Amino acid sequence: MRSTQSPLTILLTSLAVVALGATSVRAADSCCAAKPDKEGFLPLFDGKTLDGWIQRNGKAKYEINDGCIVGTAVPNTPNSFLCTKKDYDNFILELEFKVDEGLNSGVQIRSLSKKDYKNGRVHGYQVEIDPSSRAYSGGIYDEGRRGWLCDLKNNEDARKAFKPQEWNKFRIVAKGDAIKTWINGVPAADLEDNMTPKGFIALQVHGVGKDKNKEGLQVRWRNIRIKELP
């Protein structure tokens, strides 16, 4: 059948297709633009968007402010998790965090969410963020499964390393069955466990129940980077 389109219409359509293709290429290039730094680390957060992340379970609010991911507690919702879409097994993870007094939080590693396990509840290793007087930040808790695997009750140096109301830094190394953590350069947890060898990374905002006094409390994360290990 003979085309009824004018040459001008065909030309404009062709140009639109080319432009769309170029846009798609640029988008793909943007997603893959990050290159390892001189230490071999890649950013997990670009400071501007939540590309590569997905929220699971609770309805806490996650947003970006001043180059940080900010999690805000809301009442009457379970623990919330902002999860990487990619799974990781062996790695070095570094990040900085700052948490309001009264809000529990944590960083999930090698974690899972399955429909056949507690209706998709996020579960797995959590590096604790604990601004309470207990000061277990850097300890390892098995979220949604076994509870504490490596607390800090016998590690006074690590407990003292946490800085309330200030920026703190985690270094987390997972390789094989070994998981080790540092808080502000001080060794914290040292765990051998083989239950979950691979899973996503997630940023937790703990549920606050019906406590109106905790509504609006926040935790912030920045400079999140990872180096995958063989």
Secondary structure, 3 states (H helix, E strand, C coil): CCCCCCHHHHHHHHHHHHHHHHHHHHHHHHHCCCCCCCCCCEECCCCCCCCCEEEEECCCEEEEECCEEEEECCCCCCCEEEEEEEEECCEEEEEEEEECCCCCEEEEEEEECCCCCHHHCCEEEEEEECCCCCCCCCCEEEECCCEEEECCCCCHHHHHHCCCCCCEEEEEEEECCEEEEEECCEEEEEEECCCCCCEEEEEEECCCCCCHHHCCCEEEEEEEEEEECC
